[in-house]
Amino acid sequence: MLPTTSVNSRSQGNGALSPRDAARHTAGAKRYKYLRRLFHFRQMDFEFAVWQMLYLFTSPQRVYRNFHYRKQTKDQWARDDPAFLVLLSIWLCVSTVGFGFVLDMGFFETIKLLLWVVFIDCVGVGLLIATLMWFISNKYLVKQQNRDYDVEWGYAFDVHLNAFYPLLVILHFIQLFFINYVIISDSVIGYFVGNTLWLIAIGYYIYVTFLGYSALPFLKNTAVLLYPFALLILLYLISLACGWNFTKMLCSFYKYRVK
């Protein structure tokens, strides 16, 4: 008789497999597989990663539908292909160099800025936000009847990367064309354009983050993740009334950090 696997051998805990296959589906095993592929560019699907980056602007819901398909086929919500992270890193480096050029920084100052943006703004803040959202979602948003399910930390980090990419393009690329000639000026139009770009960028981050957690069928009340929109709009209106220029403040901060 051929060996068979009973349907009941699969537990309901986040799609866990039978004990025979459990070892290769642990968080450590998935992390090792992900990091190993990070050094094999031929195994990465860069074409699909570019597709995801495009649709994060035009239709982010389609990106998260793909995450749902991955859960069905590979038994995990988080990405198993680091191609998106690699392309995001390239975008981050190029845009930061452009930022240094626009701010008239020297070579070593630009390198310092690049290290700060990569390891603090992206990785450091990303780890903090992903861990916080991972804790909050598992603690307060998981449905009571589905307590065996939980949000993968890797998925929480992927949600951050998805939300960070549009923010990066808006603030570190599109904004560059307006900094010296419009935004940095002391005119009303300067801080209006700059702060509006910040509003759009952070708004994108909040919305894409909301879509990421609302895509998980075992979470409830994910609409609370949209509540920061109210605070964002209020802060935006106050900044216009008070003449705060967020981009000018960011540029001054960057120049101070690279000294």
C-alpha positions as CSV (number, residue, x, y, z in Angstrom):
1,M,0.0,0.0,0.0
2,L,1.3,3.4,-1.0
3,P,2.0,5.8,1.9
4,T,-0.7,8.4,2.4
5,T,-1.1,11.5,4.5
6,S,-4.3,11.9,6.4
7,V,-6.2,15.2,6.0
8,N,-6.5,15.4,9.7
9,S,-2.8,15.3,10.1
10,R,-2.7,19.0,9.1
11,S,-3.3,21.3,12.0
12,Q,-5.2,24.6,11.7
13,G,-2.4,26.7,13.2
14,N,-1.5,29.1,10.4
15,G,-1.7,26.3,7.8
16,A,0.9,24.1,9.7
17,L,1.7,20.8,8.2
18,S,2.0,17.3,9.8
19,P,5.0,16.8,12.1
20,R,6.9,15.1,9.3
21,D,6.9,18.3,7.3
22,A,6.7,20.8,10.1
23,A,10.5,21.4,10.3
24,R,10.8,22.9,6.9
25,H,7.8,25.2,7.5
26,T,9.0,26.8,10.7
27,A,9.8,30.5,10.8
28,G,13.5,29.7,11.0
29,A,13.4,27.5,7.9
30,K,11.5,30.0,5.9
31,R,13.9,32.8,7.0
32,Y,16.9,30.6,6.0
33,K,15.4,29.9,2.6
34,Y,14.7,33.6,2.0
35,L,18.2,34.7,3.0
36,R,19.8,31.9,0.9
37,R,18.0,33.1,-2.2
38,L,19.2,36.6,-1.5
39,F,22.6,35.6,-2.9
40,H,21.2,33.8,-6.0
41,F,20.0,36.5,-8.4
42,R,19.1,34.0,-11.0
43,Q,16.5,32.5,-8.7
44,M,14.8,35.8,-8.2
45,D,11.7,36.9,-10.2
46,F,12.6,40.5,-10.8
47,E,9.9,40.9,-13.5
48,F,7.2,40.0,-11.0
49,A,8.8,42.3,-8.4
50,V,8.5,45.2,-10.9
51,W,4.9,44.2,-11.5
52,Q,4.3,44.5,-7.8
53,M,5.9,48.0,-7.6
54,L,3.8,49.2,-10.5
55,Y,0.5,48.0,-9.0
56,L,1.4,49.3,-5.5
57,F,0.6,52.7,-7.1
58,T,-2.2,51.8,-9.5
59,S,-4.0,48.9,-7.8
60,P,-2.4,47.7,-4.5
61,Q,-5.4,45.3,-3.9
62,R,-4.0,43.1,-6.7
63,V,-0.7,42.9,-4.9
64,Y,-2.3,41.6,-1.8
65,R,-4.4,39.1,-3.8
66,N,-1.1,37.6,-4.8
67,F,-0.2,37.2,-1.2
68,H,-3.4,35.3,-0.7
69,Y,-2.5,33.0,-3.6
70,R,1.0,32.4,-2.0
71,K,-0.7,31.3,1.2
72,Q,-2.7,28.7,-0.8
73,T,0.2,27.4,-2.8
74,K,3.2,27.8,-0.5
75,D,1.6,27.8,2.9
76,Q,2.9,31.2,3.9
77,W,1.8,34.8,3.7
78,A,5.2,36.4,3.6
79,R,7.3,36.7,0.4
80,D,9.7,33.8,-0.3
81,D,11.4,35.8,-3.1
82,P,13.8,38.7,-2.1
83,A,13.6,40.3,-5.5
84,F,11.3,43.0,-4.2
85,L,13.7,43.9,-1.4
86,V,16.6,44.0,-3.8
87,L,14.9,46.4,-6.2
88,L,13.7,48.5,-3.3
89,S,17.3,48.7,-2.1
90,I,18.4,49.9,-5.5
91,W,15.6,52.5,-5.6
92,L,16.6,53.6,-2.2
93,C,20.3,54.0,-3.1
94,V,19.6,55.9,-6.4
95,S,17.0,58.2,-4.9
96,T,19.3,59.0,-1.9
97,V,22.2,59.9,-4.2
98,G,19.8,62.1,-6.1
99,F,18.8,63.7,-2.8
100,G,22.4,64.3,-1.9
101,F,23.0,65.9,-5.3
102,V,20.0,68.2,-5.0
103,L,21.2,69.3,-1.5
104,D,24.7,69.9,-2.9
105,M,26.4,67.4,-0.6
106,G,29.9,66.1,-1.1
107,F,30.8,62.5,-1.8
108,F,31.4,61.4,1.8
109,E,28.3,63.4,3.0
110,T,26.2,61.5,0.4
111,I,27.6,58.2,1.6
112,K,26.7,59.1,5.2
113,L,23.2,60.1,4.1
114,L,22.8,56.8,2.2
115,L,23.9,54.8,5.3
116,W,21.5,56.7,7.5
117,V,18.5,56.3,5.1
118,V,19.1,52.6,4.5
119,F,19.9,51.5,8.0
120,I,17.8,53.9,10.0
121,D,14.9,55.2,7.9
122,C,14.2,52.0,6.1
123,V,15.6,49.0,8.0
124,G,15.5,50.4,11.6
125,V,12.2,52.1,11.4
126,G,10.8,49.2,9.3
127,L,11.8,46.6,12.0
128,L,10.2,48.7,14.7
129,I,7.0,49.3,12.8
130,A,6.7,45.7,11.6
131,T,7.3,44.4,15.2
132,L,4.7,46.8,16.6
133,M,2.1,45.9,14.0
134,W,2.8,42.2,14.4
135,F,2.2,42.5,18.1
136,I,-0.9,44.7,17.8
137,S,-2.5,42.6,15.1
138,N,-1.9,39.3,16.9
139,K,-2.9,40.8,20.3
140,Y,-6.0,42.7,19.3
141,L,-7.1,42.0,15.7
142,V,-7.2,38.2,15.5
143,K,-10.8,36.9,15.6
144,Q,-11.6,35.0,18.7
145,Q,-12.8,31.9,16.8
146,N,-9.6,31.8,14.9
147,R,-7.1,32.0,17.8
148,D,-5.0,29.3,16.2
149,Y,-4.1,31.7,13.4
150,D,-1.5,34.4,13.7
151,V,0.2,37.1,11.6
152,E,3.6,36.1,10.4
153,W,6.3,38.7,11.4
154,G,7.7,38.3,7.9
155,Y,4.3,39.3,6.5
156,A,4.2,42.4,8.7
157,F,7.6,43.4,7.4
158,D,6.5,42.8,3.8
159,V,3.5,45.1,4.5
160,H,5.9,47.8,5.7
161,L,8.0,47.4,2.5
162,N,4.9,47.6,0.3
163,A,3.8,50.8,2.0
164,F,7.3,52.3,2.2
165,Y,7.9,52.0,-1.6
166,P,5.3,54.6,-2.7
167,L,6.4,56.9,0.1
168,L,10.0,56.6,-1.1
169,V,9.1,57.4,-4.7
170,I,7.1,60.4,-3.7
171,L,9.4,61.9,-1.2
172,H,12.8,60.8,-2.5
173,F,12.2,61.0,-6.2
174,I,9.2,63.1,-7.3
175,Q,9.9,65.7,-4.7
176,L,13.5,66.2,-5.9
177,F,12.3,68.1,-9.0
178,F,10.6,70.7,-6.8
179,I,12.9,71.2,-3.8
180,N,15.3,73.8,-5.0
181,Y,13.0,75.8,-7.2
182,V,9.7,75.6,-5.3
183,I,9.6,73.8,-1.9
184,I,12.6,75.3,-0.2
185,S,11.5,78.8,-0.9
186,D,9.8,80.8,1.9
187,S,6.6,81.3,-0.1
188,V,3.2,79.9,0.7
189,I,3.3,77.8,-2.5
190,G,6.6,76.3,-1.3
191,Y,5.3,74.7,1.9
192,F,1.9,74.0,0.3
193,V,3.5,71.8,-2.5
194,G,6.0,70.2,-0.1
195,N,3.4,69.4,2.7
196,T,0.9,68.2,0.1
197,L,3.5,65.7,-1.2
198,W,4.0,64.5,2.4
199,L,0.2,64.2,2.8
200,I,0.0,62.0,-0.3
201,A,3.0,59.9,0.7
202,I,2.0,59.2,4.3
203,G,-1.6,58.7,3.1
204,Y,-0.3,56.0,0.7
205,Y,1.6,54.4,3.5
206,I,-1.5,54.2,5.8
207,Y,-3.8,53.0,3.0
208,V,-1.4,50.3,1.7
209,T,-0.8,49.1,5.3
210,F,-4.5,48.9,5.9
211,L,-4.9,46.8,2.7
212,G,-2.2,44.5,3.9
213,Y,-3.9,43.6,7.2
214,S,-7.4,43.7,5.8
215,A,-6.4,41.0,3.3
216,L,-5.9,38.5,6.1
217,P,-9.2,36.7,6.6
218,F,-8.7,35.9,10.2
219,L,-8.3,39.5,11.3
220,K,-11.2,41.8,12.5
221,N,-11.7,45.5,12.9
222,T,-8.8,46.4,10.5
223,A,-10.6,49.6,9.7
224,V,-9.0,51.1,12.8
225,L,-5.8,51.2,10.8
226,L,-7.3,54.0,8.8
227,Y,-7.9,56.2,11.8
228,P,-4.5,57.9,11.6
229,F,-5.9,59.6,8.4
230,A,-7.8,62.0,10.7
231,L,-4.6,62.9,12.6
232,L,-2.7,63.2,9.3
233,I,-5.2,65.6,7.7
234,L,-5.4,67.7,11.0
235,L,-1.6,68.0,11.1
236,Y,-1.5,68.9,7.4
237,L,-4.0,71.8,8.0
238,I,-2.1,73.0,11.0
239,S,1.1,73.0,9.1
240,L,-0.4,75.2,6.4
241,A,-1.8,77.5,8.9
242,C,1.5,77.8,10.8
243,G,3.7,77.9,7.7
244,W,5.6,74.7,8.7
245,N,7.7,73.3,5.8
246,F,8.2,69.6,6.4
247,T,10.6,69.2,3.5
248,K,12.7,72.1,4.6
249,M,12.9,70.6,8.1
250,L,13.9,67.2,6.6
251,C,16.6,68.7,4.5
252,S,18.0,70.6,7.5
253,F,17.9,67.4,9.5
254,Y,19.8,65.4,6.8
255,K,22.5,68.1,6.5
256,Y,22.9,68.1,10.3
257,R,23.2,64.3,10.3
258,V,26.0,64.1,7.7
259,K,28.2,66.8,9.3
